[in-house]
């Protein structure tokens, strides 16, 4: 890793403030977000009655990724996540490619989450609300990561309460029929894998714990504990919610629902819950947006430190101890995207980029020695294979756009090296 530079005479380091509970909450805020309110329908369209198999596939790959990421984060407790791991274990190019995949894909995801907030809060002014949400949450992040963790905790509590209400309403309804969980002929192998790739998008937030590695107290203990706890809680929540939606709607009706959970409570006879679910979806999207901006800004900080991005973005605020320039730039880019674009189509591209990011994480974990806390060999092997399979099972347009962006990033790196502007060691 390159040495920390200084900005205005202040050491360019972040402050370790987060313990296990805060780290788990940030992971939950990243995963239990807008995805659970929106991802079930496209996954049902892909897999039909095999939706739960797709969820299991996504969870299995996420477990491998989480295990590899946790071991690496404990070894390298610095901001940047797989950007740092790939650089240290595989070489500068692979670290750069991981960082590129993460920053570009997650910036698009930030805009998608902001637009989700706008669509639920004020559909007629979705873009304006989206921009306002980005500005507000950028200000929260700027004021310090502890305040971000506190807000994330409140958001997670609200979203879990709403999801619990949906599950109770659905499972106690006369419309519920357990026979709708049966796997039929509409569940093809390819469809299950595509559903797994789409649902993986909603699981990917556990990396936010790793990207905050420089702000976690006792990272060798905290990170390996926080990541699997957050992932396990999320899997249980997703599985219960998916079952509740399926037993009420069935795979066919679920596949064509614009707002799956709102439709589920309506069919279950809980019309009074519909506006509550809408509010819950907006709050969940805010939680996802908050955590996404945190992660993207920290990876931007790490890449700027190594001069893969403008070095001016490596500054850390002397009072708030956050990468304030990186946060402001990320917030500005996301606000522009949210104001002028409809990025819902970028979700598949984002999934492709995130899966590429984790493939590099698993390859990095393979190189760890037993003394360095290497996971069982099967974990990184299955992780790399699972990431590749789910990535190329995504819709063709997502695969093509994602591959094109990765190639463009690799080309930019090669050109920069050829011109002699080599990154710092």
C-alpha positions, 0 to 999 in steps of 0.5 A: 500500500502506498504511504498516506499523504498529508492534506494541509499538514493533517495525516491522510488517515481515517478514524477508527470508530465503528464496532461490530454492531455499527458494522453489522448495521451498515451491512444490513442497511446496504443489503436490506434496501430497495432490492427486496421491494423491487427484485422479486418481480424480475427474478420471478419472470426469469425463474418462475416457480424456481424463484427460491432456488435462484435466491439460494444460488445468490446466497451461496455465491454471496456466502463465498464472497463474504467469507473471502472478503472477511478474511481479506479485510481482516488482513488489509483493514484499509479503505478500498475493499477488493481494490486493495486486496487485488492490488496487494495479492494479484497485482496493480492491474487487478486491483485497479480493475476491481476498483473500476468495476465497483466505482462505475457500477455502484455509482449507477446503482446510487442513481437508481436508488435515488430514483426509486426514492423519487418514484415512491415519494412523489412519482410526478417529480421523481427526478427532483426528489432523487436529487434532493435525496442525494444532496441530503445524504451526501451532507450526512456522510460529510458530517461523519461516519458515526452519524451515517451509522446512526441514521442507517440503524434507524432506517434498518429498523423501519424497513424491518418493521414494514417487512414484518408487517408484510409477512404477517399479513400475507401468511395469515391471509385466506389468500395464502396457498402453500401449493404455490411454492411447488416448483413446476415446469416453468423453472428452467436451469438458465432461468434460475441462474438469471434470477440468482444474478438479479437477486445477487444485486440485493445481497451485495452490500456486505462489502460495504463493511470491508470498504470501511475497513479503515474506520472499524475498531479492531478490524481483525476481529470486527470484520470477520464477525460482522460480515457473516452476521449481516449476510445471515440476517439478510438471507433469513429476511429475504427468504421469509419475504419471498415465501410470503409473496409467493404463497399469496401471489404465486410466481405468475402474478408476482412476475408481473407485479409492478410493486410486488410487496404492495400487491401482496398485501393488497391481495392479502386484504391489507389495503391499509398496509399499501401506503405503509409499504410505499413509505417503507420502500422509499426509506429502504432506498434511502438506506441503500443510497446512504450505504452505497455513497459511503462505499463508493467514496471510500473506494474512490479515496483508495484509488486516488491515494494510488493516483488511479484517480485524481490525487486531490480526491485523497484528502480527509477532512481534518475535523470530520475525518471523512474523505470529503472531496471524494464524497462531494464528487461522488454526490455530484455525479450521482445527482447529475445522473439522477436529474437527467437519466433513467438508470433502472436499466443499469441495474443489470450492468451494475450486477455484472460489475459487482460480480466481476469485483467479487470474482477478483476478491475470491481470486485474491483470497486464494493466495492467502496462506494459512498463517494469513487466515486463508479460508478453506480452498473450496470457498474462493474456488466456488466463489470465482466460479459462481460469480462468473456463472451468475454474471454471464447468466444475466440478460445479454444487454447487461453482459454486453454493456458490463463487459464493454465498460470493463474493457474500456477501464482496462484500456484506460489503464494500459494507455496510462501505463504506456504513457509512463504515468505509473501508479504509486507502489 
